[in-house]
Amino acid sequence: MIHRRPCKTDHVRTRPLIPVLIAAALVLGGCSGSSGGKIDPSKLAARLATAKQTLDAAETINISLATGKLPSGVTGLLSAKGVGNHTPAFKGKVTVITGGTSLGADVIAVGGKVYAKTSFAPGYLSIDPASLKAPDPASLLDADTGITQILTKTQKLSDGGKSRDGSDVLSTIKGSLPGSVVRTIIPSADAARTFTVTYRLDAKNVLRDVTLAGKFYPDGGNVTYTVKLTTSD
């Protein structure tokens, strides 16, 4: 058997490769996970403020607010989906749970009045959404007191990392909201509680969706609502 003795050129070629391989490992490791650094909360707040400005400047907004389910025995909002503006005005479909039954209706809301038409009603009737533990859907689009106010009133902001929505890479920002703020959106929310909130924004600081969780109804446990807002061009 012939044994080959390592030659000097083998050592010369191997040694320069070691730092290259270490550097490559560090780069690959950095791509696969978070850098572990903390983002200044003021920068996160600035991104949310930009998202609010974009929504408030839009002529019309498509809104979807929904939860998978409500606690047993609770009367409240299951979903609201439609289009509106900052008049504020809203036209769409709202579904509430009352008496253990799901009730859907076409809804028009404007000027502080809410009109609903169910499948068994001949026309639109004036209703009081507060009696169903639901908000005036138009109020959700008010620039000062509607859903976008939470973007600049969220406390204890923290970076939640990245996530994907199809081919888009989104930034996640987490925080908390006083119940007094949430109550202006869902009137039955417990003003004395703190609610958790999670935002997802794209690279241009356009809001993709919001998740709100907490005690929205006094007779049940925590409920999670997901809000999606898209603007006209």
N, C-alpha and C positions, 0 to 999 in steps of 0.2 A: 504494500500500500504506500502510495506516495503522499506525504504530508506537505501541504503548502505552508510555508512560513509567511505570516503577515508582513507585507512590505510597508515601508514608511509612507508611501502614498495613500495606503488605506487609512491610516491615522489622520493624515492631513485632510482627507475628504470627509471623514466622519465627524471630526471636532466642529467644523463650521456648521454642520447640519443640526447639532444639538440645540443651540439657541433659536434656530429657525423653527424647529419642531415645537419648542416650548412656546414661542410666540404664536404659532398657529393654534395650539391648544387653548391659549388664553383668548384668542379671537373667537374661536368656535364656541367656547364656553360662554363668552359674553353675548353671542347671538341667541343662544338657547334659553336664556333666562334673564331675569331682571339684574340690573347693575347693582342693586342693593342701596343705591343712594336715595336720599329723600329730596323731593321737589319742594321748593319754597311755597308755602300755602298762598302767598300773595300772587304767585304766578298762576296757580290753579284758579284763584279768584278772578284773575284777569281774563282767563279763558272762558269762564262761565259768564262774565260780564259781556264779553264779545258775543257769545251765543245769545244772550238776552237781547242785545241791540239788534241782531239780525232778525230775530223773531218779532220784535216790536216794530221794526221798520217794514215788515211785510204787509202787502195789501190784504192778502187773505191767508188763512192758516187752516190746514187740515189737522184735525185733532182726534186722537183716539185715547181713551182712558178706560181701562178695564182691569178686572180682577178675575181670577179663576173661579173663586167661590166666596160666599159670605158665610159667617158662622151660623149654625142652625138657629132659627127663630128670629134672626135679625132682619129688619126692614132697611133697605139701603140700595145704593147704586151698584149695579153689576157692570154696566158698561155705557159709554157714550161715544159716539163716533159721528163725525160730520165735518162741516166746513163753516168758518166764520170769519169775522173781522174785528177790528178794535173799536167798533161803534159803541159798545160791543153788540154783536149779533151772531146767531148760530142757527144752522139748519142741519138736521141729521136724525139719527136714530138713537134712542135712549132705552136701556133695559134696566128695570129695577126688580128687586125681590121684595114682595110684600105678602104676608100671610103664608109664607112657604112656597109661593108661586112666582114664577118668572113672568113679568109683564113688559112687553116691548111696545114702543110707540114711536111714530114719526113726530119730531118735535121742531117747533120754530120758537126761538127766543129772541126778543129785541125790546129795548126800552123798559127793561125791568119786568116784562110780562112773558109768561111761558105758556105756549099752546101745544097741546098734544092730541094726536089722533091714533087711536088703537084700531086693531083689525075689526073690532065689533062696533066701532063708533061711526056714525054717518059723516062726521066732520071734525074739525079741530075744536077742542074745548079748552078753556082757560084752567090752568092747574096751579097749585102751590107746591113746588118741588120740595120745600122744607118739610111738608107733611109726609114725604116719602124718604126723608133723611138724605135727600139728593140736592146737589147745587143747581142753581140757575146755570144751564150750560153756557149761556152767553157770557156770564161773569168769569168763566175760565179764561176768556180771551181779553179781558181788560188788562191793559199794559201796566197799570199801577197795582191792582189788587188781584189779578188773575194768576194763572199757573206760572208765568215767566218770572214773577217776583221772587220765587224760591231760589232762582239762580244766583241772586245777589244777597240772599238772606241766610244761606247755608253756613253753618258753623263747623269748626273742627275739620277743615278740609284735609284730605290725604289722597295720595296717589294710589290708585287701585290697579295700576299696570295696564297691559294691553289686552285686547280681545278682538276677535274677528267677527265680522258680519258679512258673510259671503266673501268677496275678494277684498273688502275694506278692512284696514287695521284701525281700530278705535281706541282712544284713550279713556280710561275709567277714572272718575273722580268720586270719592266717597265723602260723606259728611253727615251732619245731623241738623234737624230743623225743630224749632220750638213748636209745640202744639198750637200755640196762638196763631202762628203763620199758616199752618196746615188747615186750621179751622176755617180760614177765609176761603179755602178751596172746597173742602168737604165739611159742611156745617156741623156734622155730628162728631167730628174729631175731638178727642180729649185735649183741651187747651193746656192741661197741667202736665201732659206727657211730652217726651221727646221722641221724634220720629227719625228713622234712618233713611238716607237718600243716596242713590247711586246714579250718576250721570255717565253717559257715553257720548263722546264727541269725536268727530273726524279730524283730519289734519288741519282743516280750515276753521276749526272751532264751531262747526255746525252741529247742533244738538241732534243726536240720533234717537235717544230715548232716555226716560227717567224711571227709576223704580223707587216707590215710596212705601215704607212699611211701618206699621205701628197700630195703635188702638184707635181706629176710626169710629167704632161704634161702642157705646157704653155696655151693651149686653152681650158682647162677644170678645173673643181673643184678638190677636193681631191679624191685620189684613194687609195684603200687599197689592198695590195698584201699579200698573205699568202705563206710562204716558208716552205717546209718540206724537211729535209735532213736525209737520213739514210745511214749507212756505211756498207761495207762488213765486215765479221767477221775477 
